């Protein structure tokens, strides 16, 4: 990305989003929710593309798609849990206890740590890696995505079907922001379906944001964010700590507005050609996102009582550890797993795979 081209390559942009979530957890800037929303929109776009490029021609496309997407997420999740178990628990610095009795919540704890499904229903301290809640939402989306794609592709009653799907997404927004409260403790896909749908509709209609549209999206979003920060009575929408005030309860709504303003820019990044290094950056963004969630649990438990200045060296150490662990998990777990996954499904794919009109092969 150069000053003449402010549109980031796709991999670098995803890494920036993961870094925004990470920094938003340790610095007094609340932009992590907007970054997650943009992840959802990009996921909707790429899933629509991948369905036609990789799965639609398989003998059992639906089951292959669900298995493939779960295969993409689970190895890194298990590796991160293993790092916590092997490197943290023996040191005695991570107070965590398994459920003592077999209750419905205990069953959900074990099931969600095995399959991720249900993780968004866990409360602290059972949600060992708090950021995994969004992966639960992703998996829920994968279950319904092929059905939504089929509905969007129908020619009969096309306008009515599209209107009904959009109405479902808007209803989810109404529930999500109806009380303008904090981030919902128990999240489900319908609350965030609108973000996925924005990406899917862009892919379905082959919408290509121009550079001017992308720049306008970035400029308006920056004006909204920095305008709020500059106003004494509005800065608590995005800043926390000593800036906490009555408007803090609207932080989620402000993040939603910010993410909606940035969606055209985010979708413009997928049109930029990505180099091999950029694809690596995009892949490792997943590790950064999930590993920092595990590190955050330890950080908050032991260093949250410290003053801001006293926390800074520990924040720097945490970020360094996250970077190293993310690279190691990417190199020794994610890369080998991805090679196996791609080879497995490539061997089952017919030679001629069809793409939707104007679609490009996903990275």
N, C-alpha and C positions, 0 to 999 in steps of 0.2 A: 504494500500500500504506500503510495507516494502522495505528496501534497496535490499533485495534479489528478490523482485518482483516489478519492477518499473511500472507495468501495473496497472493503477488505476481502481477501480471498476466503473461500468458505471455511477451510480448516482453521485459519487464524481467527476468524470471527467466532467460531464455536469455542475456541480456547479463551478468547476474551470474555465470552459469556460465563464460562466456568470460573474464570478468575474473578469476575465481578461478584459472583455468588460467594466465592471464598473470601474476598476482601470485605464484602458486606457483612460477614459474620464476625469479623475481628476489628473493623474500623467503623466509626459512627456514621455510616452512609447506607441507607436502606434502599438498595437497588437490586437485591438478589431476586425478589419476586418477579420483577420485570424481565430479568435474564432468563428465569425458568419459563416464563410465558413465551419468550422468543424461541427457546429450545422446543417447546411444544409446537409452535407454528412451523419451524423448520422440519420437525419430525413429520408433521402432516404432509408437507410438501414432498419429502423424500420417500415416505411410505407409499404415497400415490405413484411416484415414479418407479420405485422398486417393484411394486406389485406387477406392473406390466413388463418390466425388464427382466425380472428374475423368477417370478412365481406363477404368473397367469398360465403359462404353458406347461406347467408340471402336471403329472397325473392326478395328484391330490394337492391342489394349490393352497387350500386353506390350512390344512394341517401342516404342510411344509412351511408355510409362512409363519405360523405361530411358533413352531419348534425352532425355526431359524432365528427369530427375534429373541426368544427366550435364551437360546444358545449364545446370542450376542451379549446379553446382559449378565447372565449368571456367573460365568467364570471369574470375572473381575470382582463381582460381589463376594463370592466365596473366598477369593484370594485376600480381599481386604479384611474379611472376618478372621481369616487365618492369621494375618499379621497382628490383629488385636489379641488373638488368643495366645500366640507364641511370643510376642514381644512386649505386650503390655501387662497382661494379667499376672505373670510370674513376678513382675516388679512391684506388685502391690499398690500401683498408683491408679488403678481403674476399678472402682467399687461397683461391681455388677453381680447380680444374683439371678440365677435361673428361677422361674416360677416354682414355688414350693408345692402347689397342689394342682391337680388336673381339673381345671375349670375351662370355660369357653375362651376366656382371655388367654389362658396358658396355651391352649391348642392353637389359637391364632398366633401367639408368639412363635411357637416352633414352626408352624406352617409358613409364616411370612419370612422367617429366616432360612427356610429351605427353598421356597418358590418365589419370594418377594410379594406375592399376592397377599393383600391385607396389611402390608407394612404401614400404609397411610392411616390405619386405624389404631396404631400403637401410640401410647403416651410415654413420656419420659418416666423412668429410665429404660423401659423395655425397648424403645427404638434405639438400639445401640449405635446405628449410623443414621442420624436424623434425616440427611438428605435423600435417603433411599425412598422416602415417601413419594417423590416424583417418579421414580422408576416403577412403583406400583401403578401410578396413573398411566405411565407409558404402556405397561403390559395390559391394563384394562383397554387402552386404546387399540392395541394390536388385536385384541379379541374381536372388536367391532369394525375395525378399519376395512377389511375386505367387503363387509356388507355395505358400508357407507360408499365405498368405491363403486360397487355394483349399482347402488341406487343412483349415484351421480352420473353413471354412464348410460342409464336407461333413456331411451328416446321417447317412450310413451309417457305423457303427463310430466314431462321434464320440469317445467316451471313449477308445477304444484309440488313435486317431490323436493326440489331445491328449496322452495319456500318452507316446507315442513321441516327439513333438516336445519335450516337457518333458525326457525322458530325454536327448535329444541336447544340450539346453542344459546340463543338469547335468553331462554328460560333459565339455563344454567347460570348465566351471568347475573340474572335477577336474584337467584338464590345466593350466589357467592357474595354479592355486594349489597344484598338487601338490608343488612344491619350495619354495614360499613364497619364491622368489627375487625379484630385481628385475624391473622391467617387461620382458617378453619382447622380445628384440632383433628377432625376426622374428614378426610377428603375423598371424593370419588370422581370418576371421569366426567359425569355431566356438568360439574362445576367449571371444568376447564376445556370442555369440548369445543367451545368457540375458537380457541387459539389453534387447536389442531385443524379445525375446519377451514380457517383462513388460509393455511398452507395448502390444504387439499384442493380448495377452490382455485387457488392460483395455479396449481399444477393441472387441474382439470380443464381450465380455460386458457392454459398456456399464457398466463399473464406475465409479461416481461417488463418489470419496472425499468424505465429509462434512467440514465445517470441523473438527469435533472430531477426526476421523481425521487430517486434515492437521496440525493443531496437535500431536497426539500424536506424529506422525512427526517433526516438527521438534524437539519437546522431547526425545525419546529420542535423536535424532541429535546434538543439542547436548550432551546429558548424556554421551554416549559420547565425543565429540570433546574437550570441555573436561575430562572426567574423565581421559582419557589424558594430556592436556597438564599437568594438575595433579599427576599422579603422577610422581615423579622417575625411576622406572625404566620408565615407559611413554611419556613425552613424545616419545621419539625415533621413535615410530610415526608422528608427524605433523610433528615438527620436525627440521630437519637442520642442518648446520654444526657448531657446537660440541656439539650434542646427539647427534651420530652415535654409535651404539653397536651392540651385537649385535642388538637388536630392529629395526634399520633394515631388515633383510631381510624383515620382516613388514609393511612399509609398504603394499605393494600389497594385501595381505589386509585391513589396517585400512581402506584406502580402499574396498575392496569392501564391507565391512560398513557403512561410513558411507553409501555410495550406496544399498545395499539398504534401509537404514533411511529414507532420504529419498525413495524412489520414490513412496510414497503422497502426500507433499507435492508432488513434482514433477507428478504426474498431476492433483492438485487445481488447479494453476495453469492447466491447459488449459481448465478450465470457467469461468474468470474472463473476462468480456468485455474485449477489448483495444481501445483507441482507435487512431486512425490513428497517433498518435505512438508508441504502444506497439508497433504492427506494425513501424514503422521501427526501433525499438530491437531487436526480434527479428531483423530482417533484417541490421542492421549488426553483430550479434554474430558473424556468420560472418566478416566482414572483420576484426574485432578478433582473432578466434581465429587466422586464417591470417597476418595481417600481423605480429602480435606474434611468431609463430614465425620469420619472416624476420629481424625485428629482434633476436631472441634470439641467433641465430647470430653476428651481428656483435658483440653485447654480450659474449657469453662469450669470444669470441676476443680481445677487446682490454681488457676490464675485469674479468674474473674474478680475475686475480691481485691486484687491489686489495683493501684491507681493506673491511669492511662499511661503515664510515663514509665512506671515500673513494668507494665505489660509489654512495652515495645520490644525489648530483647527477646522475650518469649514468643511474641508474634513472629518476629524474624526467624527464630529457630523453628517454629511450627511450619512456616511457609517453606523453609529449606527442606525439612523432613518430608513435607507433602510432595515437593518437587522430586526428591530422590526416590521415594517409595512409588510415586506415580510412574516414573520412568522404569523402575525395576519390574513393576507389575505389568506394564505395557510390553516390555521386552521379553519377559519370561513366561507370561501367562496369556496376555491378550493377543499378541502376534501369533504364537503357535496355535491358539484356539481359533483365531480368525482364518488362518490358512486351512485348517481342517474343515471348518464350517463351509468356507467358500468352495473347497474341493468337493466336499460331500454333495452339496446342492448343484454344483456345476455338472457333476457326473450324471445327474438326473434331469438336466435341462435339455430340451431339443435344440438342435443346432440353430434353428431360426426362431428367435424370440421376437415377439411383436412389441412395439412401443406405441403409446398413445400419440396422436398427432402433435408434432413439435416437441416431444419429450426428449430428454437427454439421459444418457446412462449415468446413474448416480455414482458418486465417488465412494 
